[in-house]
Amino acid sequence: MSTNRVRTLGDRTAGPGHPVYVTGEIGINHNGELGNAFALIDAAADAGCDAVKFQKRTPEVCTPRDQWEIERDTPWGRMTYIDYRHRVEFDEEGYRAISDHCAERGIDWFASPWDVESVAFLEKFDVPCYKVASASLTDDELLRAMRGTGRTVILSTGMSTPKQIRHAVEVLGSENIVLCHATSTYPAKAEELNLRMIHTLQNEFPNVPIGYSGHETGLQTTLAAVALGACFVERHITLDRAMWGSDQAASVEPGGLQRLVRDIRTIEESLGDGVKKVYESELKPMEKLRRVKGVVAEAESAAEGSGHDGADREPAAV
């Protein structure tokens, strides 16, 4: 198997032939509360996730100027949009606490930086990789900043055309990225998930590991993505889908996350290597249940016993 389809994410690897790298996307579902962030980290660690992911923004850069003063209702009262954007961001002290808590729980963390300044902020931490949010796929300056760190970059492809995806891959370089199929609707409808895009991306980018970033409700379609070959999986996670916030409804609660990781591990174990074999566990059932051994089976046994492949024998009469 070609090693150029394997990527390093901290002390783990992602790619064909390796365990699926499972990420719990916390995003801003913590609502700016460290206690919520810690509880979500715990849920992901308890479920067996490899990592959790946050989103990092510089509010003045990422919020259009004409929206700064628009007021909105929040759990903390009525406030301007720019104040809200600051309210759900953690500072360096907050991320130090998050980093320490993840280390205690034995789980990695990384983030989607939405601007160049946020890349510089995250470089203060030894994150295993960066994630390009689908909304940022066309931001060449941001892509170059992430590439410049030398870390693995995971690129989500929601709300993007094939031409835009190809351009982003050119900007990032294909040698150190993971490409994720995604549909950027929250929650996404099953008929719009288009999971066969996983194969389309595998065929177009044969040297790039392909993953899946899901925003649907339910678990079965994410499991189908694994069966189709996704080697990286990301789902938004929440403590309670009824919590305040735009991403909560498309997120997986702790119990669902436990089942998702459990079933991903079962599926990847069951996929095998694609080489047909008779397992030792089948021998007794075969002896008991197979009434007619068959000419082909006898010929194969004879060939194995004689040390050659039997190609010079006359064909069996039919």
C-alpha contacts under 8 A as a table, 3 or more apart, distances in Angstrom:
res1	aa1	res2	aa2	distance
2	S	5	R	6.22
3	T	6	V	5.49
4	N	7	R	7.71
4	N	175	E	7.20
4	N	207	N	6.01
4	N	208	V	7.48
5	R	15	G	5.79
5	R	16	P	6.95
5	R	206	P	7.84
5	R	207	N	5.10
5	R	208	V	5.21
5	R	209	P	5.29
6	V	13	T	6.59
6	V	14	A	5.60
6	V	15	G	4.44
6	V	16	P	6.95
6	V	208	V	7.86
6	V	209	P	6.64
7	R	13	T	5.54
7	R	14	A	5.23
7	R	15	G	6.35
7	R	152	T	7.00
7	R	176	N	6.66
7	R	177	I	7.33
7	R	178	V	7.39
7	R	209	P	7.64
8	T	11	D	7.08
8	T	12	R	6.04
8	T	13	T	4.63
8	T	14	A	6.54
8	T	128	P	7.90
8	T	152	T	6.81
9	L	12	R	5.20
9	L	13	T	5.63
9	L	14	A	7.20
9	L	128	P	4.79
9	L	129	C	5.94
9	L	152	T	6.68
10	G	13	T	7.75
10	G	108	D	7.80
10	G	127	V	7.35
10	G	128	P	4.26
10	G	129	C	7.44
13	T	18	H	6.86
13	T	19	P	7.97
13	T	21	Y	7.59
14	A	18	H	6.00
14	A	19	P	7.00
14	A	20	V	6.62
14	A	21	Y	5.92
14	A	209	P	7.44
14	A	231	C	6.23
14	A	232	F	6.65
15	G	18	H	5.62
15	G	19	P	7.82
15	G	20	V	7.60
15	G	209	P	5.23
15	G	210	I	7.68
15	G	231	C	5.41
15	G	232	F	7.64
16	P	209	P	7.03
16	P	229	G	7.85
16	P	231	C	6.35
18	H	231	C	7.58
19	P	231	C	7.21
19	P	265	R	7.77
19	P	268	E	7.20
20	V	226	V	7.86
20	V	230	A	7.45
20	V	231	C	4.62
20	V	232	F	5.36
20	V	233	V	6.97
20	V	264	I	7.59
20	V	265	R	7.77
20	V	268	E	7.47
21	Y	49	C	7.69
21	Y	50	D	6.05
21	Y	231	C	6.35
21	Y	232	F	4.67
21	Y	233	V	6.18
22	V	49	C	5.18
22	V	50	D	5.35
22	V	51	A	6.69
22	V	232	F	6.04
22	V	233	V	4.93
22	V	234	E	5.98
22	V	261	V	7.43
23	T	49	C	5.85
23	T	50	D	5.95
23	T	51	A	4.81
23	T	52	V	5.29
23	T	53	K	6.77
23	T	232	F	7.83
23	T	233	V	6.15
23	T	234	E	4.68
23	T	235	R	6.68
24	G	44	A	6.14
24	G	49	C	6.67
24	G	51	A	6.35
24	G	52	V	4.61
24	G	53	K	6.25
24	G	234	E	5.93
24	G	235	R	5.53
24	G	236	H	5.85
24	G	237	I	5.76
25	E	52	V	5.63
25	E	53	K	4.69
25	E	54	F	6.43
25	E	234	E	6.34
25	E	235	R	5.57
25	E	236	H	4.23
25	E	237	I	5.71
26	I	29	N	5.56
26	I	30	H	6.84
26	I	37	A	7.52
26	I	40	L	6.99
26	I	52	V	6.43
26	I	53	K	5.58
26	I	54	F	5.40
26	I	55	Q	8.00
26	I	236	H	5.93
26	I	237	I	5.61
26	I	238	T	7.00
27	G	30	H	7.46
27	G	53	K	6.27
27	G	54	F	4.21
27	G	55	Q	4.90
27	G	111	A	7.99
27	G	236	H	7.27
28	I	31	N	5.67
28	I	32	G	7.09
28	I	54	F	6.75
28	I	55	Q	6.53
28	I	88	V	6.63
28	I	89	E	7.95
28	I	247	D	7.94
29	N	237	I	7.61
29	N	238	T	6.21
29	N	245	G	6.67
29	N	247	D	6.78
29	N	248	Q	6.50
30	H	33	E	5.59
30	H	34	L	7.10
30	H	35	G	7.95
30	H	36	N	4.93
30	H	37	A	5.08
30	H	40	L	7.75
30	H	88	V	7.81
30	H	238	T	7.97
31	N	36	N	7.54
31	N	87	R	7.96
31	N	88	V	5.42
31	N	244	W	7.93
31	N	245	G	7.40
32	G	87	R	5.96
32	G	88	V	3.91
32	G	89	E	5.94
32	G	90	F	6.71
33	E	36	N	5.37
33	E	37	A	6.47
33	E	88	V	7.72
34	L	37	A	4.87
34	L	38	F	6.09
34	L	94	G	7.20
34	L	98	I	7.77
35	G	38	F	5.18
35	G	39	A	6.23
36	N	39	A	5.07
36	N	40	L	6.17
36	N	239	L	7.83
37	A	40	L	5.16
37	A	41	I	6.15
37	A	98	I	7.53
38	F	41	I	5.02
38	F	42	D	6.14
38	F	98	I	7.08
38	F	101	H	6.99
39	A	42	D	5.03
39	A	43	A	6.22
39	A	239	L	7.68
40	L	43	A	4.97
40	L	44	A	6.21
40	L	237	I	7.37
40	L	238	T	6.80
40	L	239	L	6.63
41	I	44	A	5.17
41	I	45	A	6.10
41	I	52	V	6.66
41	I	101	H	7.94
41	I	102	C	6.82
42	D	45	A	5.06
42	D	46	D	5.94
42	D	105	R	7.14
43	A	46	D	5.14
43	A	47	A	6.15
43	A	254	P	5.61
43	A	257	L	7.92
44	A	47	A	5.12
44	A	48	G	6.34
44	A	49	C	5.31
44	A	51	A	7.53
44	A	52	V	6.96
44	A	254	P	7.49
44	A	257	L	7.32
45	A	48	G	5.17
45	A	49	C	5.66
45	A	50	D	7.61
45	A	51	A	7.93
45	A	105	R	6.41
45	A	106	G	7.33
45	A	107	I	6.13
46	D	49	C	7.71
46	D	258	Q	7.54
47	A	254	P	7.65
47	A	257	L	6.16
47	A	258	Q	4.41
47	A	259	R	7.89
47	A	261	V	6.40
47	A	262	R	7.78
48	G	258	Q	7.50
48	G	261	V	6.52
49	C	52	V	7.50
49	C	107	I	7.38
49	C	261	V	6.89
50	D	107	I	5.87
50	D	108	D	6.36
51	A	107	I	5.37
51	A	108	D	4.40
51	A	109	W	5.17
51	A	110	F	7.50
52	V	107	I	7.44
52	V	108	D	6.44
52	V	109	W	4.82
52	V	110	F	6.65
53	K	109	W	5.55
53	K	110	F	4.96
53	K	111	A	4.94
53	K	112	S	7.37
54	F	109	W	7.67
54	F	110	F	6.36
54	F	111	A	4.40
54	F	112	S	6.35
55	Q	111	A	5.12
55	Q	112	S	4.71
55	Q	113	P	6.10
55	Q	114	W	7.49
56	K	89	E	7.08
56	K	111	A	6.40
56	K	112	S	5.99
56	K	113	P	4.79
56	K	114	W	6.23
56	K	118	S	6.06
57	R	61	V	7.77
57	R	62	C	6.48
57	R	89	E	7.32
57	R	113	P	6.13
57	R	114	W	5.25
57	R	115	D	6.43
57	R	118	S	5.96
58	T	61	V	5.45
58	T	62	C	6.09
58	T	114	W	7.58
58	T	115	D	6.81
58	T	117	E	6.88
58	T	118	S	6.31
59	P	62	C	5.19
59	P	63	T	5.61
59	P	82	I	6.62
59	P	85	R	5.79
59	P	86	H	6.28
60	E	63	T	5.67
60	E	64	P	7.77
60	E	65	R	7.67
60	E	82	I	7.38
61	V	64	P	7.53
61	V	115	D	7.10
62	C	114	W	6.99
62	C	115	D	7.06
63	T	67	Q	6.84
63	T	68	W	6.88
63	T	82	I	7.05
64	P	67	Q	5.52
64	P	68	W	6.88
65	R	68	W	5.46
66	D	69	E	7.27
67	Q	70	I	5.38
67	Q	81	Y	6.59
67	Q	82	I	7.54
68	W	80	T	6.42
68	W	81	Y	5.28
68	W	82	I	4.68
68	W	83	D	7.90
69	E	80	T	5.07
69	E	81	Y	6.14
69	E	82	I	6.79
70	I	80	T	5.30
70	I	81	Y	5.61
71	E	78	R	6.53
71	E	79	M	5.27
71	E	80	T	4.14
71	E	81	Y	5.85
72	R	78	R	5.53
72	R	79	M	5.72
72	R	80	T	6.19
72	R	81	Y	6.54
73	D	76	W	7.96
73	D	77	G	5.88
73	D	78	R	4.43
73	D	79	M	6.64
74	T	77	G	5.15
74	T	78	R	5.83
74	T	79	M	7.21
74	T	84	Y	7.81
75	P	244	W	7.39
79	M	83	D	6.33
79	M	84	Y	6.48
80	T	83	D	5.24
80	T	84	Y	6.27
81	Y	84	Y	4.95
81	Y	85	R	6.19
82	I	85	R	5.04
82	I	86	H	6.39
83	D	86	H	5.15
83	D	87	R	6.12
84	Y	87	R	4.82
84	Y	88	V	6.55
85	R	88	V	5.65
85	R	89	E	6.72
86	H	89	E	5.31
90	F	93	E	7.64
90	F	94	G	5.18
90	F	95	Y	6.36
91	D	94	G	5.17
91	D	95	Y	6.37
92	E	95	Y	5.13
92	E	96	R	6.08
92	E	121	F	7.97
93	E	96	R	5.04
93	E	97	A	6.37
94	G	97	A	5.16
94	G	98	I	6.27
95	Y	98	I	4.74
95	Y	99	S	5.90
96	R	99	S	5.03
96	R	100	D	6.14
97	A	100	D	5.12
97	A	101	H	6.14
98	I	101	H	5.11
98	I	102	C	6.14
99	S	102	C	5.19
99	S	103	A	6.20
99	S	109	W	7.21
100	D	103	A	5.09
100	D	104	E	6.27
101	H	104	E	5.07
101	H	105	R	6.32
102	C	105	R	5.05
102	C	106	G	5.98
102	C	107	I	5.21
102	C	108	D	6.20
102	C	109	W	6.91
103	A	106	G	5.03
103	A	107	I	6.25
103	A	108	D	7.23
104	E	107	I	7.96
108	D	127	V	7.64
108	D	128	P	7.33
109	W	127	V	6.49
109	W	128	P	7.45
110	F	127	V	5.33
110	F	128	P	6.60
110	F	129	C	6.34
110	F	130	Y	6.34
110	F	131	K	7.78
111	A	122	L	7.89
111	A	130	Y	6.00
111	A	131	K	6.19
112	S	130	Y	6.08
112	S	131	K	4.64
112	S	132	V	5.70
112	S	133	A	6.12
113	P	116	V	7.40
113	P	118	S	5.28
113	P	119	V	5.70
113	P	122	L	7.88
113	P	130	Y	7.53
113	P	131	K	7.29
113	P	132	V	7.20
114	W	118	S	6.65
114	W	132	V	7.92
114	W	133	A	7.62
114	W	136	S	6.80
114	W	142	L	7.57
115	D	118	S	5.38
115	D	119	V	6.75
115	D	142	L	6.00
116	V	119	V	5.12
116	V	120	A	6.62
116	V	141	E	7.44
116	V	142	L	5.42
116	V	145	A	6.28
117	E	120	A	5.18
117	E	121	F	6.31
118	S	121	F	4.80
118	S	122	L	6.14
119	V	122	L	5.18
119	V	123	E	6.21
119	V	145	A	6.97
119	V	146	M	6.70
120	A	123	E	5.12
120	A	124	K	7.18
121	F	124	K	5.80
122	L	125	F	5.58
122	L	127	V	7.46
123	E	126	D	6.81
123	E	127	V	7.55
123	E	149	T	7.90
127	V	130	Y	7.55
128	P	151	R	6.96
128	P	152	T	7.30
129	C	151	R	5.30
129	C	152	T	4.78
129	C	153	V	5.69
129	C	154	I	7.34
130	Y	146	M	6.99
130	Y	151	R	6.99
130	Y	152	T	6.44
130	Y	153	V	4.84
130	Y	154	I	6.11
131	K	153	V	5.67
131	K	154	I	4.57
131	K	155	L	5.96
131	K	156	S	7.55
132	V	136	S	6.14
132	V	137	L	6.50
132	V	143	L	7.61
132	V	153	V	7.10
132	V	154	I	6.02
132	V	155	L	4.82
132	V	156	S	6.03
133	A	136	S	5.29
133	A	137	L	6.68
133	A	155	L	6.89
133	A	156	S	5.70
134	S	137	L	5.31
134	S	155	L	7.33
134	S	156	S	4.88
134	S	157	T	5.22
134	S	158	G	4.99
134	S	159	M	6.63
134	S	160	S	7.47
134	S	182	A	7.89
134	S	184	S	7.31
135	A	138	T	7.48
135	A	158	G	7.55
135	A	159	M	7.32
136	S	139	D	5.29
136	S	142	L	7.71
137	L	140	D	7.65
137	L	143	L	7.64
137	L	155	L	7.39
137	L	156	S	7.39
137	L	157	T	7.03
137	L	160	S	7.62
137	L	164	Q	7.70
137	L	165	I	7.49
137	L	168	A	6.35
138	T	164	Q	6.91
138	T	168	A	6.77
139	D	142	L	5.45
139	D	143	L	6.30
140	D	143	L	4.99
140	D	144	R	6.10
140	D	168	A	7.33
140	D	171	V	6.82
141	E	144	R	5.23
141	E	145	A	6.31
142	L	145	A	5.06
142	L	146	M	6.38
143	L	146	M	5.22
143	L	147	R	6.15
143	L	168	A	7.63
143	L	171	V	6.80
143	L	172	L	6.12
144	R	147	R	4.97
144	R	148	G	5.98
144	R	171	V	6.67
144	R	172	L	6.45
145	A	148	G	5.09
145	A	149	T	6.84
146	M	149	T	5.52
146	M	150	G	7.52
146	M	151	R	7.44
146	M	153	V	7.06
147	R	150	G	5.72
147	R	151	R	6.94
147	R	152	T	7.94
147	R	153	V	7.15
147	R	172	L	5.70
147	R	173	G	7.90
148	G	151	R	7.99
151	R	176	N	7.56
152	T	176	N	5.24
152	T	177	I	5.60
152	T	178	V	7.58
153	V	172	L	7.97
153	V	176	N	6.55
153	V	177	I	4.78
153	V	178	V	6.38
154	I	177	I	5.55
154	I	178	V	4.61
154	I	179	L	5.96
154	I	180	C	7.09
155	L	177	I	6.99
155	L	178	V	6.13
155	L	179	L	4.97
155	L	180	C	5.84
156	S	179	L	6.25
156	S	180	C	4.68
156	S	181	H	6.19
156	S	182	A	6.21
156	S	213	S	6.93
157	T	160	S	5.73
157	T	165	I	6.63
157	T	179	L	7.46
157	T	180	C	6.12
157	T	181	H	5.53
157	T	182	A	5.57
157	T	183	T	7.65
158	G	181	H	6.82
158	G	182	A	4.56
158	G	183	T	4.64
158	G	184	S	4.95
159	M	183	T	6.64
159	M	184	S	5.93
160	S	164	Q	6.02
160	S	165	I	6.50
161	T	164	Q	5.14
161	T	165	I	6.25
162	P	165	I	5.06
162	P	166	R	6.19
163	K	166	R	5.20
163	K	167	H	6.26
164	Q	167	H	5.11
164	Q	168	A	6.20
165	I	168	A	5.14
165	I	169	V	6.25
166	R	169	V	5.15
166	R	170	E	6.27
167	H	170	E	5.02
167	H	171	V	6.29
168	A	171	V	5.05
168	A	172	L	6.15
169	V	172	L	5.14
169	V	173	G	5.53
169	V	174	S	5.84
170	E	173	G	5.09
170	E	174	S	6.91
172	L	176	N	7.99
172	L	177	I	7.44
173	G	176	N	6.77
173	G	177	I	7.32
174	S	177	I	5.74
174	S	207	N	7.52
174	S	208	V	6.50
175	E	207	N	7.65
175	E	208	V	7.25
177	I	208	V	6.75
177	I	209	P	7.64
178	V	208	V	6.16
178	V	209	P	5.27
178	V	210	I	5.92
178	V	211	G	6.82
178	V	232	F	7.99
179	L	201	L	7.96
179	L	208	V	6.85
179	L	209	P	6.42
179	L	210	I	4.93
179	L	211	G	5.93
180	C	210	I	5.62
180	C	211	G	4.27
180	C	212	Y	4.71
180	C	213	S	5.99
180	C	232	F	7.66
181	H	195	L	7.82
181	H	197	M	6.71
181	H	198	I	6.25
181	H	201	L	7.89
181	H	210	I	7.45
181	H	211	G	6.28
181	H	212	Y	4.91
181	H	213	S	6.20
182	A	193	L	7.39
182	A	212	Y	6.17
182	A	213	S	5.11
182	A	214	G	6.07
182	A	215	H	7.78
183	T	188	A	6.62
183	T	192	E	7.13
183	T	193	L	5.96
183	T	213	S	7.93
183	T	214	G	7.16
183	T	215	H	7.06
184	S	188	A	7.01
184	S	215	H	6.96
185	T	188	A	4.59
185	T	189	K	7.80
185	T	215	H	6.70
186	Y	215	H	5.80
186	Y	216	E	6.96
186	Y	247	D	6.76
186	Y	249	A	7.48
186	Y	250	A	5.58
187	P	215	H	5.40
187	P	216	E	4.83
187	P	217	T	6.26
187	P	249	A	6.81
187	P	250	A	4.67
188	A	192	E	6.74
188	A	193	L	6.87
188	A	215	H	5.60
188	A	216	E	4.54
188	A	217	T	7.35
188	A	250	A	7.82
189	K	192	E	5.35
189	K	193	L	6.60
189	K	216	E	6.48
190	A	193	L	5.34
190	A	194	N	7.97
190	A	216	E	7.24
190	A	221	T	7.72
191	E	194	N	6.89
194	N	197	M	5.93
195	L	198	I	5.86
195	L	224	A	7.91
195	L	225	A	6.30
195	L	228	L	7.88
196	R	199	H	5.45
196	R	200	T	6.60
196	R	228	L	7.65
197	M	200	T	4.66
197	M	201	L	6.01
198	I	201	L	5.30
198	I	202	Q	6.18
198	I	210	I	6.71
198	I	211	G	7.46
198	I	212	Y	7.72
198	I	225	A	7.52
198	I	228	L	6.95
198	I	229	G	7.23
198	I	230	A	6.95
199	H	202	Q	4.88
199	H	203	N	6.12
199	H	228	L	7.29
199	H	229	G	7.78
200	T	203	N	5.24
200	T	204	E	6.23
201	L	204	E	5.07
201	L	205	F	5.76
201	L	206	P	7.85
201	L	210	I	6.95
202	Q	205	F	5.36
202	Q	206	P	5.32
202	Q	208	V	7.36
202	Q	209	P	7.49
202	Q	210	I	6.38
203	N	206	P	5.52
205	F	208	V	5.49
206	P	209	P	7.80
209	P	230	A	7.98
209	P	231	C	6.80
210	I	229	G	7.57
210	I	230	A	5.57
210	I	231	C	6.17
210	I	232	F	6.95
211	G	229	G	7.86
211	G	230	A	4.37
211	G	231	C	5.21
211	G	232	F	4.23
211	G	233	V	5.79
212	Y	222	T	7.70
212	Y	225	A	6.73
212	Y	230	A	5.93
212	Y	231	C	7.88
212	Y	232	F	6.12
212	Y	233	V	4.99
212	Y	234	E	6.40
213	S	233	V	5.87
213	S	234	E	4.70
213	S	235	R	6.16
214	G	222	T	6.67
214	G	233	V	7.72
214	G	234	E	6.28
214	G	235	R	5.37
214	G	236	H	7.69
215	H	235	R	6.61
215	H	236	H	7.00
215	H	250	A	5.54
215	H	251	S	7.14
216	E	250	A	5.77
216	E	251	S	7.84
217	T	249	A	7.77
217	T	250	A	5.56
217	T	251	S	7.06
217	T	252	V	7.62
218	G	221	T	7.30
218	G	252	V	7.75
219	L	222	T	5.50
219	L	223	L	6.44
219	L	256	G	7.61
219	L	260	L	6.37
220	Q	223	L	5.06
220	Q	224	A	6.21
221	T	224	A	4.85
221	T	225	A	6.32
222	T	225	A	5.01
222	T	226	V	6.64
222	T	233	V	7.76
223	L	226	V	5.14
223	L	227	A	6.44
223	L	260	L	7.50
223	L	263	D	7.26
223	L	264	I	6.19
223	L	267	I	7.68
224	A	227	A	4.94
224	A	228	L	6.20
225	A	228	L	5.00
225	A	229	G	6.48
225	A	230	A	5.63
226	V	229	G	5.13
226	V	230	A	4.66
226	V	231	C	6.82
226	V	233	V	7.81
226	V	264	I	6.92
226	V	267	I	7.36
226	V	268	E	7.32
227	A	230	A	7.24
227	A	267	I	6.72
227	A	268	E	7.39
227	A	271	L	7.41
230	A	233	V	6.87
235	R	251	S	6.83
235	R	252	V	7.08
236	H	247	D	7.56
236	H	248	Q	7.92
236	H	250	A	6.94
236	H	251	S	4.54
236	H	252	V	6.16
237	I	248	Q	7.67
237	I	251	S	4.69
237	I	252	V	4.58
237	I	253	E	5.88
237	I	254	P	7.42
237	I	257	L	7.56
238	T	241	R	6.23
238	T	248	Q	6.15
238	T	251	S	5.70
238	T	252	V	5.88
238	T	253	E	5.13
238	T	254	P	7.16
239	L	243	M	7.79
239	L	253	E	5.53
239	L	254	P	6.47
240	D	243	M	5.56
240	D	248	Q	7.34
240	D	253	E	5.95
241	R	248	Q	4.85
241	R	249	A	5.00
241	R	250	A	7.63
241	R	251	S	6.57
241	R	252	V	7.54
241	R	253	E	6.87
242	A	248	Q	6.88
242	A	249	A	6.98
243	M	248	Q	6.39
244	W	248	Q	7.09
245	G	248	Q	5.68
246	S	249	A	7.20
247	D	250	A	5.71
247	D	251	S	6.55
248	Q	251	S	5.19
252	V	256	G	5.80
252	V	257	L	5.99
253	E	256	G	5.37
253	E	257	L	6.15
254	P	257	L	4.99
254	P	258	Q	6.31
255	G	258	Q	5.22
255	G	259	R	6.59
256	G	259	R	5.13
256	G	260	L	6.05
257	L	260	L	4.94
257	L	261	V	6.23
258	Q	261	V	5.58
258	Q	262	R	6.17
259	R	262	R	5.06
259	R	263	D	6.00
260	L	263	D	5.26
260	L	264	I	6.09
261	V	264	I	5.05
261	V	265	R	6.27
262	R	265	R	5.37
262	R	266	T	6.46
263	D	266	T	4.94
263	D	267	I	6.09
264	I	267	I	5.12
264	I	268	E	6.15
265	R	268	E	5.31
265	R	269	E	6.17
266	T	269	E	5.20
266	T	270	S	6.14
267	I	270	S	5.01
267	I	271	L	6.23
268	E	271	L	5.37
268	E	272	G	7.56
269	E	272	G	6.39
271	L	274	G	7.60
272	G	275	V	7.93
278	V	282	E	6.51
278	V	283	L	7.64
279	Y	282	E	5.28
279	Y	283	L	7.05
280	E	283	L	5.44
281	S	284	K	6.86
281	S	285	P	7.80
282	E	285	P	5.40
282	E	286	M	5.94
283	L	286	M	5.02
283	L	287	E	6.16
284	K	287	E	5.06
284	K	288	K	6.17
285	P	288	K	5.03
285	P	289	L	5.75
285	P	290	R	7.87
286	M	289	L	5.28
286	M	290	R	5.29
287	E	290	R	6.04
288	K	291	R	7.90
290	R	293	K	6.51
293	K	297	A	6.34
293	K	298	E	7.04
294	G	297	A	5.39
294	G	298	E	6.45
295	V	298	E	5.17
295	V	299	A	6.13
295	V	316	A	7.25
296	V	299	A	5.06
296	V	300	E	6.10
297	A	300	E	5.19
297	A	301	S	6.24
298	E	301	S	5.09
298	E	302	A	6.19
299	A	302	A	5.09
299	A	303	A	6.15
299	A	310	G	7.57
300	E	303	A	5.08
300	E	304	E	6.18
300	E	309	D	7.78
300	E	310	G	7.55
301	S	304	E	5.17
301	S	305	G	6.17
302	A	305	G	5.02
302	A	306	S	6.17
302	A	310	G	7.92
303	A	306	S	5.17
303	A	307	G	6.20
303	A	308	H	5.49
303	A	309	D	5.28
303	A	310	G	5.04
304	E	307	G	5.34
304	E	308	H	6.43
304	E	309	D	6.89
305	G	308	H	7.99
308	H	311	A	7.90
310	G	313	R	5.53
